[in-house]
Amino acid sequence: GMRLLHLSSTQRLALAKVKATDHQRRRLASIAQGLVTGLASRGLGVIISLLSVPLTIVYLGPERYGIWVLLSSLLAWVRLADLGISNGLTNAISGALATDRPDAVRVHVSTALALLSGIAVVLAIVALLVWPWIDWITLFGIISEDARAEVGPAVAASVAILLLTFPLSIVGTSYNAIQEGKLANYWGMAGNIASLIALIVVTHTRGGLVWLVIAVSGSGLVMNVLSGAWLFTRYKPGLAPQVRAIRRDSVGGLMKVGVPFFLIQIMALVVFQTDNLIVGHFLGAAQIPSYSLTYNLFGYTALLQSTAFSYFWVAYADAIARHDIDWVRRTFRFNLAISMCFTLAAIVPLIFIARPFIKLWSAGAVIPPFDLVLWMAAWSVINAFCSPIASLLAAAAHMRAQIVYSAVSAVINIVLSIYLVSIWGIAGVIAGTVISYMLFVCIPASIDVVLLLRKLGNAV
């Protein structure tokens, strides 16, 4: 420390530039490593999905497979009950490390775990209270006797496993926030393989929908437990949560980003997850596979950006905390350009091969209409444009305006989708999503990110 006092101003500036360059290289290395391993993990997930869909849809049939998809939509809503704490933890850990406060990391991890565990207990009590009042058969539009008998126990098993997994979301968040996302991806690969093995075992032993839920979701739970145990006992024991490390003042830091992100996630789920519910309610559960498989297939066009999202988020948060705004600006432009180019290159051939591929993929059970394919392609372009913007806005905790225009988009989406499904059929559901998102999210978000970059630049 005393040695720095004898440095000239020019030497101090040069030293600062060297340190800034080191941080930039570390951020880029973290993004690159996370992206490579993430793409490998997602690629494995794609292969497993390609293998599991024909196994599952042939085994369950269109209606029970539709229930399987609806369960995923339902659980996506339940996951939101974390109030955005996991997302708040990302920025809290990044900020603590950027300001050389490793002691604060354990405080944030411990507090987040305590909050999530408490929420899981509350959700379990609420689920027990409301369960007798929910008619799952009517809600999911179920006709067959087999599906009627299995839907209740399948939902119960899904919710129970989710609540057990709930507090463990801090594990993946911690890996990413300390810029070790590659390790989370290795565990993700192991989880994907375990899920495929569980799926094969259940389908070959004719275990039914309930055992399918328990086996596939349960294998993910086991991997989460093993990953957390390794992270906090072997790899980074200094981050391990402790009861005495829980702090009330940490709650505010977690909620500052968590609550706005939580509200935005609600709006996003209204846009994304209500579509399957609308298809099931108005067209029947048997129509859900056509919508879901087309949606999933075009979702692969966003593979690069969806994989990179959290790594760019952490890198932006680190750079903003260190006031390295020029790096943020350059990296954001690169991220946006790569996202659009990759997605457009993937969409063009997919438009022409989507229908025969899905027919083959589903063992002949599903052939989506061509207008549904076109609207899904439009949705992929919009998603590729907005995803890099969302990553930067989250890293900067600049989400107040986003809450407003996301809420407007969510309401318009439901109204339009319900209206258009009666006119255009299944394609009308995604059409309502595309129109609402383009007008009420893409345009205002573009303005929002320009204002943010200007604000950050002026603050330096």
C-alpha positions in Angstrom: 0.0 0.0 0.0 2.8 2.4 0.9 4.6 1.6 -2.3 1.7 3.0 -4.3 2.3 6.4 -2.6 5.7 6.7 -4.4 4.3 6.0 -7.9 3.8 8.9 -10.3 0.3 9.7 -11.6 1.3 8.2 -15.0 2.4 5.0 -13.3 -0.7 4.8 -11.2 -2.9 5.3 -14.4 -0.9 2.5 -16.2 -1.4 0.2 -13.2 -5.1 0.9 -13.2 -5.3 0.1 -16.9 -3.5 -3.2 -16.3 -5.9 -4.2 -13.6 -8.9 -3.2 -15.8 -7.5 -5.3 -18.6 -7.1 -8.2 -16.2 -10.7 -7.9 -15.1 -11.8 -7.7 -18.8 -9.9 -10.8 -19.7 -11.3 -12.7 -16.7 -14.9 -11.7 -17.7 -14.3 -12.7 -21.3 -12.7 -16.0 -20.2 -15.7 -16.7 -17.9 -18.2 -15.9 -20.7 -16.2 -18.1 -23.2 -15.8 -21.1 -20.8 -19.4 -20.8 -19.7 -20.6 -20.6 -23.3 -18.6 -23.5 -24.5 -19.6 -25.8 -21.7 -23.1 -24.4 -21.7 -23.6 -25.2 -25.4 -22.2 -28.7 -24.7 -24.7 -29.1 -21.9 -27.6 -27.7 -24.0 -26.5 -29.8 -26.9 -26.7 -32.9 -24.8 -30.1 -31.7 -23.6 -31.2 -31.3 -27.2 -30.1 -34.9 -28.0 -31.8 -36.2 -24.9 -35.0 -34.2 -25.9 -34.9 -35.7 -29.4 -34.7 -39.1 -27.8 -37.2 -38.6 -25.0 -40.1 -37.0 -27.0 -40.8 -40.1 -29.1 -40.4 -42.3 -26.1 -42.7 -40.2 -24.0 -45.4 -39.3 -26.5 -45.7 -42.9 -27.8 -45.8 -44.2 -24.2 -48.3 -41.6 -22.8 -50.3 -40.8 -25.9 -51.2 -37.2 -27.1 -53.5 -36.4 -24.2 -51.3 -37.6 -21.3 -48.3 -36.1 -23.0 -50.3 -32.8 -23.1 -50.7 -33.1 -19.3 -46.9 -33.6 -19.0 -46.4 -30.4 -20.9 -49.0 -28.6 -18.8 -47.3 -29.7 -15.6 -44.1 -28.0 -16.8 -46.1 -24.8 -17.4 -47.7 -25.0 -13.9 -44.4 -25.6 -12.2 -42.9 -22.6 -14.0 -45.5 -20.5 -12.2 -44.7 -22.0 -8.8 -41.0 -21.4 -9.3 -41.8 -17.7 -9.5 -42.7 -17.7 -5.8 -39.0 -17.3 -5.0 -39.7 -13.5 -5.3 -36.7 -13.2 -7.6 -34.3 -13.9 -4.7 -32.1 -16.1 -6.8 -31.7 -13.4 -9.4 -31.1 -10.8 -6.6 -28.4 -13.2 -5.3 -26.6 -13.0 -8.7 -26.1 -9.2 -8.5 -25.4 -9.3 -4.7 -22.5 -11.8 -5.1 -21.1 -10.1 -8.2 -21.1 -6.7 -6.4 -19.5 -8.2 -3.2 -16.7 -9.8 -5.2 -16.1 -6.7 -7.4 -15.7 -4.6 -4.2 -13.4 -7.2 -2.5 -15.9 -8.3 0.0 -15.8 -12.2 0.0 -17.2 -12.2 3.5 -20.4 -10.7 2.2 -20.8 -13.5 -0.3 -21.5 -16.1 2.5 -23.9 -13.6 4.1 -25.9 -13.3 0.9 -25.9 -17.1 0.2 -27.0 -17.9 3.8 -29.7 -15.3 3.8 -31.0 -16.4 0.4 -31.2 -20.0 1.5 -33.1 -19.1 4.6 -35.6 -17.0 2.7 -36.1 -19.7 0.0 -36.6 -22.4 2.6 -39.2 -20.3 4.4 -41.0 -19.6 1.2 -41.0 -23.4 0.3 -42.7 -24.2 3.7 -45.3 -21.5 3.1 -46.0 -22.8 -0.4 -46.4 -26.3 1.0 -49.0 -25.1 3.5 -50.9 -23.1 0.8 -50.9 -26.2 -1.6 -52.4 -28.4 1.1 -55.1 -25.8 1.8 -56.2 -25.1 -1.8 -55.8 -28.6 -3.2 -59.3 -29.8 -2.4 -60.8 -26.9 -4.3 -59.0 -27.4 -7.7 -60.6 -29.5 -10.4 -57.6 -30.6 -12.5 -59.7 -32.6 -14.9 -61.7 -29.5 -16.0 -58.7 -27.2 -15.9 -56.6 -29.4 -18.2 -59.5 -30.4 -20.5 -59.0 -34.1 -19.9 -61.2 -36.7 -21.5 -59.8 -40.2 -21.2 -60.2 -42.3 -18.0 -56.5 -43.1 -17.7 -55.6 -39.4 -17.8 -58.3 -38.5 -15.3 -57.0 -41.1 -12.8 -53.4 -39.9 -13.0 -53.6 -36.2 -13.2 -54.1 -35.4 -9.5 -51.3 -37.6 -8.2 -49.0 -36.4 -11.0 -49.5 -32.8 -10.1 -49.0 -33.6 -6.4 -45.7 -35.4 -7.1 -44.5 -32.5 -9.3 -45.3 -29.9 -6.7 -43.7 -31.9 -3.9 -40.4 -32.4 -5.8 -40.3 -28.8 -6.9 -40.7 -27.5 -3.3 -37.9 -29.8 -2.2 -35.7 -28.4 -5.0 -36.8 -24.8 -4.3 -34.0 -23.7 -1.9 -31.4 -25.4 -4.0 -31.7 -22.7 -6.7 -28.9 -20.9 -4.8 -26.4 -23.6 -6.1 -26.6 -22.8 -9.8 -26.8 -19.1 -9.0 -23.7 -19.3 -6.9 -21.7 -21.0 -9.6 -22.6 -18.4 -12.2 -22.1 -15.4 -9.8 -18.6 -16.4 -9.0 -18.0 -16.8 -12.7 -17.7 -20.5 -12.6 -20.7 -21.3 -14.8 -18.8 -24.1 -16.5 -19.0 -26.2 -13.3 -22.8 -25.7 -13.2 -22.9 -27.0 -16.8 -21.0 -30.1 -15.9 -23.5 -30.9 -13.2 -26.3 -30.1 -15.7 -24.9 -32.6 -18.1 -24.9 -35.3 -15.4 -28.5 -34.3 -14.5 -29.6 -34.6 -18.1 -28.1 -38.1 -18.4 -29.7 -39.2 -15.2 -33.1 -37.9 -16.4 -32.9 -39.8 -19.6 -32.0 -43.0 -17.8 -34.9 -42.5 -15.5 -37.2 -41.9 -18.5 -36.1 -45.1 -20.2 -36.6 -47.2 -17.1 -40.1 -45.9 -16.5 -41.3 -46.2 -20.1 -39.9 -49.7 -20.3 -41.5 -50.8 -17.1 -44.8 -49.2 -17.9 -44.7 -47.2 -14.7 -47.3 -44.6 -15.8 -47.4 -40.8 -15.7 -47.0 -40.4 -11.9 -43.8 -42.6 -11.8 -42.5 -40.7 -14.9 -42.8 -37.4 -13.0 -41.1 -38.9 -9.9 -38.3 -40.5 -11.8 -37.4 -37.6 -14.2 -37.9 -34.7 -11.7 -36.5 -36.7 -8.8 -33.3 -37.4 -10.7 -32.9 -33.6 -11.1 -33.4 -33.2 -7.3 -30.7 -35.7 -6.5 -28.2 -34.0 -8.8 -29.0 -30.6 -7.3 -28.3 -32.0 -3.8 -25.0 -33.6 -4.9 -23.9 -30.4 -6.7 -24.6 -28.2 -3.7 -22.8 -30.6 -1.3 -19.7 -30.6 -3.5 -19.8 -26.8 -4.0 -20.1 -25.9 -0.3 -18.1 -28.7 1.3 -15.2 -29.3 -1.2 -14.9 -26.6 -3.8 -15.8 -23.4 -2.0 -16.4 -24.2 1.7 -15.9 -20.5 2.4 -19.3 -19.8 0.7 -21.2 -22.5 2.6 -24.4 -21.1 4.1 -24.5 -20.9 7.9 -27.2 -19.9 10.3 -25.1 -17.3 12.1 -24.3 -15.7 8.7 -27.9 -14.8 8.0 -28.3 -11.0 8.1 -31.4 -8.8 7.9 -29.6 -6.1 6.0 -28.8 -8.7 3.3 -32.5 -9.1 2.5 -32.7 -5.5 1.2 -29.8 -6.2 -1.2 -31.4 -9.4 -2.5 -34.8 -7.8 -2.9 -33.5 -4.6 -4.7 -33.0 -6.6 -7.9 -35.1 -9.7 -6.9 -38.5 -8.1 -6.6 -38.4 -6.1 -9.9 -37.1 -9.2 -11.6 -39.8 -11.3 -10.0 -42.5 -9.0 -11.3 -41.0 -9.0 -14.8 -40.8 -12.8 -14.7 -44.5 -13.0 -13.9 -45.2 -10.9 -17.0 -42.9 -13.1 -19.0 -44.6 -16.3 -17.8 -48.0 -14.8 -18.7 -46.6 -14.3 -22.2 -44.9 -17.7 -22.4 -46.7 -20.2 -20.3 -50.4 -19.2 -20.6 -50.3 -20.3 -24.3 -50.3 -24.0 -23.5 -53.2 -23.4 -21.0 -55.2 -21.5 -23.7 -54.6 -24.2 -26.2 -55.6 -26.9 -23.8 -58.7 -25.1 -22.5 -60.1 -23.9 -25.9 -58.8 -26.7 -28.2 -58.3 -29.6 -25.8 -55.2 -31.2 -24.2 -54.7 -33.4 -27.3 -53.7 -30.2 -29.3 -51.0 -29.2 -26.9 -48.3 -31.5 -28.4 -48.5 -29.7 -31.7 -48.1 -26.3 -30.1 -45.5 -27.4 -27.6 -43.2 -29.4 -30.0 -43.2 -26.5 -32.5 -42.4 -24.0 -29.7 -39.6 -26.2 -28.4 -38.1 -26.8 -31.8 -37.9 -23.1 -32.6 -36.6 -22.5 -29.1 -33.4 -24.2 -30.2 -32.7 -21.3 -32.5 -32.1 -19.2 -29.4 -29.7 -21.8 -28.0 -26.6 -19.5 -28.2 -28.3 -16.5 -26.5 -30.2 -18.5 -23.9 -27.0 -20.3 -22.9 -25.0 -17.0 -22.8 -27.6 -15.0 -20.9 -26.5 -15.6 -17.3 -22.8 -15.3 -18.2 -23.2 -11.9 -19.9 -25.4 -10.8 -17.0 -22.7 -11.6 -14.4 -20.0 -10.0 -16.6 -22.1 -6.8 -17.1 -22.7 -6.6 -13.3 -19.0 -7.0 -12.6 -18.1 -4.3 -15.2 -20.7 -1.9 -14.0 -19.6 -2.3 -10.4 -16.0 -1.5 -11.6 -17.3 1.5 -13.8 -15.9 -0.2 -16.9 -18.8 1.2 -19.1 -16.9 1.2 -22.4 -16.5 -2.6 -22.1 -20.2 -2.9 -21.3 -21.1 -0.9 -24.4 -18.8 -2.8 -26.7 -19.8 -6.2 -25.4 -23.5 -5.5 -25.5 -23.3 -4.5 -29.2 -21.4 -7.7 -29.9 -23.8 -9.8 -28.0 -26.8 -8.3 -29.8 -25.2 -8.8 -33.3 -24.2 -12.4 -32.6 -27.7 -13.3 -31.1 -29.5 -12.0 -34.2 -27.1 -13.5 -36.8 -27.1 -16.9 -35.1 -30.9 -17.0 -34.8 -31.7 -15.8 -38.3 -29.2 -18.4 -39.8 -31.0 -21.2 -37.8 -34.6 -20.0 -38.6 -34.5 -19.9 -42.4 -33.8 -23.6 -43.0 -36.0 -24.6 -40.0 -39.1 -23.1 -41.5 -38.9 -25.6 -44.4 -38.0 -28.7 -42.4 -40.0 -28.1 -39.2 -43.2 -30.0 -40.2 -41.6 -33.2 -41.5 -39.1 -33.2 -38.7 -41.8 -32.9 -36.0 -43.8 -35.6 -37.7 -40.7 -37.9 -37.5 -39.8 -36.6 -34.0 -43.2 -37.5 -32.6 -43.4 -40.9 -34.4 -46.1 -39.6 -36.7 -48.4 -38.4 -33.9 -48.0 -34.6 -34.6 -47.9 -32.5 -37.8 -48.2 -28.8 -37.0 -49.9 -26.4 -39.4 -47.6 -24.3 -41.5 -49.0 -21.0 -40.2 -48.0 -22.1 -36.7 -44.5 -22.7 -37.9 -44.3 -19.2 -39.4 -45.5 -17.5 -36.3 -43.0 -19.5 -34.2 -40.3 -18.3 -36.5 -41.4 -14.7 -35.9 -41.3 -15.3 -32.2 -37.8 -16.6 -32.3 -36.6 -13.4 -34.0 -38.2 -11.2 -31.4 -36.7 -13.3 -28.6 -33.2 -13.1 -30.1 -33.5 -9.3 -30.2 -34.9 -8.8 -26.7 -32.8 -11.4 -24.7 -29.4 -9.4 -24.8 -31.3 -6.3 -23.8 -32.9 -8.1 -20.8 -29.5 -9.4 -19.7 -28.0 -5.9 -19.5 -31.0 -4.3 -17.9 -31.0 -7.0 -15.2 -27.3 -6.6 -14.5 -27.7 -2.8 -14.1 -30.8 -3.3 -11.9 -32.5 -1.0 -14.3 -36.0 -2.6 -14.5 -38.6 -0.2 -13.2 -39.8 0.8 -16.7 -39.6 -2.8 -17.8 -42.1 -3.8 -15.2 -44.6 -1.4 -16.7 -44.3 -2.3 -20.3 -44.1 -6.0 -19.5 -47.3 -5.8 -17.6 -49.1 -4.1 -20.5 -47.7 -6.8 -22.9 -48.9 -9.6 -20.6 -52.5 -8.3 -20.5 -52.7 -7.6 -24.2 -51.2 -11.1 -24.9 -53.9 -13.0 -23.0 -56.7 -10.9 -24.6 -55.3 -11.3 -28.1 -54.5 -15.0 -27.8 -58.0 -15.8 -26.6 -59.5 -13.7 -29.4 -57.3 -15.0 -32.2 -57.5 -18.7 -31.2 -61.2 -18.5 -32.1 -60.3 -17.1 -35.5 -57.0 -18.6 -36.6 -57.0 -21.8 -34.4 -53.8 -22.9 -32.8 -51.6 -20.4 -34.7 -53.7 -17.6 -33.2 -52.3 -18.3 -29.7 -48.6 -17.6 -30.7 -49.8 -14.8 -33.0 -51.2 -12.9 -29.9 -47.9 -13.4 -28.2 -45.8 -12.1 -31.1 -48.0 -9.0 -31.6 -48.2 -8.0 -28.0 -44.5 -8.6 -27.3 -43.3 -6.7 -30.5 -45.4 -3.6 -29.8 -45.2 -3.4 -26.0 -41.8 -4.9 -25.1 -39.4 -4.7 -28.1 -39.9 -1.1 -28.9 -39.9 0.4 -25.3 -37.0 -2.0 -24.3 -34.9 -0.6 -27.2 -35.4 2.9 -25.9 -34.8 1.8 -22.3 -31.4 0.3 -23.1 -30.2 3.4 -25.0 -31.2 5.5 -22.0 -29.4 3.1 -19.6 -26.1 3.2 -21.5 -26.2 7.0 -21.7 -26.9 7.1 -17.9 -24.0 4.8 -17.1 -21.7 6.7 -19.4 -22.5 10.0 -17.7 -22.0 8.5 -14.2 -18.4 7.6 -14.9 
